[in-house]
């Protein structure tokens, strides 16, 4: 099935003092698609996030956003293009209300500088409803964030990042440190984001968190892209076997090579 790509990272290379962190990486995502980016520590996932967010500049390669070429992306570019990044570290103000967190640093004001409090509360309530917040204490914009579970607090981070305008959300290890129930809350939010036609790159080392919500998987290992699969072609047990094999041997299992989009030009051209 052919799909129109919103975001493409093309042939990205990044080195640090002679150490290659990313080696000619190609990653893309279509509108309304969830791509799971998976790999162990040191695979290059964090470097990729920092290239997209403008923290690092690629040594070579470029980005294509809606067909427009960028040699590098800046924070301003991401804001204008509707690319938002939710980092692994929490950036919420847990002693503040939900609505203050959603609009933290981007408050709505009248010409004289007074806050549009009612407008921000209204928009926060709409956003919470759209993301599927159902617990009573999570649906009121006036509730204090520290009263929510870790999963709901992470959900508020997603809500703040999306803020009605994002086209692509890049979520860096959003379930780290969460219980199983809290992780499921976050994954439910990701599904809601997709239902709204938004794109997501979901980054994790845990395939069991990625598999339920991702449409496609990209595997990184020691800075290289070693595999790419459509979910419909791989069971979760298949994916687990592939990842274990790569981690233990550094090699890709031959039994799955025919399903690897990245190394199969026929499958790639059909998909792309």
C-alpha positions, 0 to 999 in steps of 0.5 A: 500500500502506498502512503504519503510521507509527512516526515523523512530523515534521509541518510543521516550521519552523526559522529562524536570525536571520531565515534559514529553515533548514526550511520546513514539512517533513513526513517520516515512516517506517514500522516496518521501512522505510528512508527515504533523506533526500537533498539537497546541502549547505545543504538542511536535513538537519543541521537536521532531525537536530538537531531530532529529537535535541533540540539545536534546538527547532522554531519550529512543527510537532511530532512524532508517535511511535507516535501520541503528540504531542511539541512538541519532542523531548529526548535523554531522549525519544529514549532512552525512545522508542527513537530513536537518532542516529548522527552524521557525526562518529565518536564511537568510542574506537579504542584500546578493545575492541569491547565497551567501545565498544558499552557506552561510557557505559552499562555494565552493573554489579552493585549494588556497581558492579562491571562485568558484563564477561562479560554485556557481552561476550556481548551484544556478540557477539550484536549483532555476529552479528545485524548480520552481522559476518563478518570474524574480527577484527570478531566478537570483542568483545575486539578493539581497534577501531583494528584494524578498517577504517573501514566496520567502525568505522562498523558498531560505531557503529551497533551501539552506537547500536542496543544491542538497544532502538532502534526508529528509527535516524537515520544522518547521512552514515554513508559520508562518508570511506569507500572503496567497499568500506567504504561497502558494509559500512555499507550491508549493516549498514543492510539487517540493521537493516531485516531486524530490523524496525527503522526507518531514516532514512538521510541522504546527499547521495549517491543512489548510496549511498542507492538500494540500501537505501532503500524511499523517498526524500525530497528536501530543497532549501534548506530545503524538501521538494521531492519524495518517491518510492517506490523501485519508481517510480524508477530510480537514473538517474531519481533522479540526473536529478531531483537534478541538475535541482533543483541546477542550476535549482531546479525539479522536472522535470515528467516525474516529477511524476506519481511525486512522492508529496509533490505528488500527493494521490491517490498520497499517500493510497494510500500513506499 
